[in-house]
Structure formats: C-alpha cells, structure tokens
Amino acid sequence: MSQQRQQLTENQIIEHYKDLKSQQQQIISRISEFESDVGEYGLVINAIQNLESNRKCFRMVGGVLVERTVGEVLPQIKQNRDGIKEVVKKLDENLQIKTKELNDFVALYKIKITSQ
C-alpha cells in the first residue's frame, strides 16, 4: 500500500477522493429514494388492508391501469415493499463499506477537509 501511496500525485489523490465521495452520495441518494417508496407502499397497505378482499381496486402496472381486487393486490404490494426493504438493507451494507473505504483513504493520505 505504501508503494501505491507514493505513486499517486496530489491531483490523483484528490480525484480518487472525489470519486469515493460521489459514490457514497449516490448510495445515500438511492437509499433515500427507496425508503420513500417503502413509505408510499406502507400508505397504500394501510389504506386497503381493512377493506373487503373482493372489493375492486385499480393498480398501475407498466403504465397501464388495471382492475383487480384488494385480495389480489394486497399480497403483491406487501411483497414489493418487502423486496424494496431488502434492497435498502443491501444498500446500507454497501454504504458502510464505502464509508469505511473513504475513511481509510482519508486516513492513509492524511486528507483534511476544509468544507463539505
């Protein structure tokens, strides 16, 4: 690692830092989007879970509004929400890894951030 440290110029170090920081911000942004989606799914689930299972409801699928029953749609919505929660967990793990990588890089090159 010390050989790699000596080979990088100041500009390369700065660029690599910016890349790592950008990757970290992208992960944070994706987590935020998915958490928002989970919240929206939760609102829909709360709105329809107490309805009769044979009641009509409409769902947008691929840009097309389709008519279904609450009994058909509710399990699908719960499954989608749970799938998104799993993606968020994986992204959180990726964020922790990327944050550690960034912190290690900062420590290795003794980078001092003046403003963020």
C-alpha positions as CSV (number, residue, x, y, z in Angstrom):
1,M,0.0,0.0,0.0
2,S,2.9,2.4,0.7
3,Q,4.1,1.9,-2.9
4,Q,0.7,2.9,-4.2
5,R,0.7,5.9,-1.8
6,Q,4.0,7.1,-3.3
7,Q,2.8,6.6,-6.9
8,L,-0.3,8.8,-6.6
9,T,0.1,12.5,-7.3
10,E,-1.8,15.1,-5.4
11,N,-4.3,15.5,-8.2
12,Q,-4.9,11.8,-8.4
13,I,-5.5,11.6,-4.7
14,I,-8.0,14.5,-4.9
15,E,-9.8,12.9,-7.9
16,H,-9.9,9.5,-6.1
17,Y,-11.3,11.2,-3.0
18,K,-14.0,13.0,-5.1
19,D,-14.9,9.7,-6.8
20,L,-15.3,7.9,-3.5
21,K,-17.3,10.7,-2.1
22,S,-19.5,10.8,-5.2
23,Q,-20.1,7.0,-5.0
24,Q,-21.0,7.4,-1.3
25,Q,-23.5,10.2,-2.1
26,Q,-25.1,8.1,-4.9
27,I,-25.7,5.3,-2.5
28,I,-27.2,7.7,0.0
29,S,-29.5,9.1,-2.7
30,R,-30.6,5.7,-3.8
31,I,-31.4,4.7,-0.2
32,S,-33.4,7.8,0.3
33,E,-35.4,7.1,-2.9
34,F,-36.1,3.5,-1.9
35,E,-37.1,4.5,1.7
36,S,-39.6,6.9,0.2
37,D,-41.0,4.1,-2.0
38,V,-41.3,1.9,1.1
39,G,-43.3,4.7,2.8
40,E,-45.6,5.0,-0.1
41,Y,-46.2,1.3,-0.2
42,G,-46.9,1.4,3.5
43,L,-49.5,4.2,3.0
44,V,-51.3,2.1,0.3
45,I,-51.2,-1.0,2.5
46,N,-52.7,0.9,5.4
47,A,-55.4,2.3,3.2
48,I,-56.6,-1.0,1.7
49,Q,-55.8,-3.7,4.3
50,N,-59.1,-3.3,6.2
51,L,-61.2,-3.3,3.0
52,E,-63.1,-6.4,1.9
53,S,-60.9,-8.7,-0.2
54,N,-63.4,-8.8,-3.1
55,R,-63.6,-5.1,-3.4
56,K,-62.5,-3.5,-6.6
57,C,-59.2,-1.6,-6.7
58,F,-57.0,-0.3,-9.5
59,R,-53.3,-0.6,-9.9
60,M,-50.9,0.9,-12.3
61,V,-48.8,-1.8,-14.0
62,G,-46.3,-0.7,-16.6
63,G,-48.2,2.5,-17.3
64,V,-51.5,0.7,-17.7
65,L,-54.3,1.0,-15.1
66,V,-55.6,-2.5,-14.4
67,E,-58.6,-3.5,-12.4
68,R,-58.1,-6.1,-9.6
69,T,-59.5,-6.9,-6.2
70,V,-58.0,-5.9,-2.9
71,G,-57.3,-9.6,-2.2
72,E,-55.2,-9.9,-5.3
73,V,-53.3,-6.6,-5.0
74,L,-52.6,-6.5,-1.2
75,P,-50.2,-9.5,-1.2
76,Q,-48.4,-8.2,-4.3
77,I,-47.9,-4.8,-2.7
78,K,-46.6,-6.3,0.5
79,Q,-44.2,-8.4,-1.5
80,N,-42.9,-5.4,-3.4
81,R,-42.5,-3.4,-0.2
82,D,-40.6,-6.3,1.4
83,G,-38.4,-6.6,-1.7
84,I,-37.5,-2.9,-1.6
85,K,-36.7,-3.2,2.2
86,E,-34.2,-5.9,1.3
87,V,-32.6,-3.7,-1.3
88,V,-32.3,-0.9,1.3
89,K,-30.6,-3.3,3.7
90,K,-28.1,-4.2,1.0
91,L,-27.5,-0.6,0.1
92,D,-26.9,0.2,3.8
93,E,-24.3,-2.5,3.8
94,N,-22.7,-1.1,0.7
95,L,-22.8,2.4,2.3
96,Q,-21.0,1.2,5.3
97,I,-18.3,-0.5,3.1
98,K,-17.9,2.7,1.0
99,T,-17.8,4.9,4.1
100,K,-15.1,2.7,5.6
101,E,-13.2,2.8,2.3
102,L,-13.5,6.6,2.2
103,N,-12.4,7.0,5.8
104,D,-9.4,4.6,5.3
105,F,-8.4,6.6,2.2
106,V,-8.6,9.9,4.1
107,A,-6.5,8.4,7.0
108,L,-4.0,6.9,4.6
109,Y,-3.3,10.2,2.8
110,K,-4.0,12.4,5.8
111,I,-6.6,14.4,3.9
112,K,-8.0,17.4,5.7
113,I,-11.4,18.5,4.6
114,T,-11.9,22.3,4.9
115,S,-15.5,22.3,3.8
116,Q,-18.1,19.7,2.9
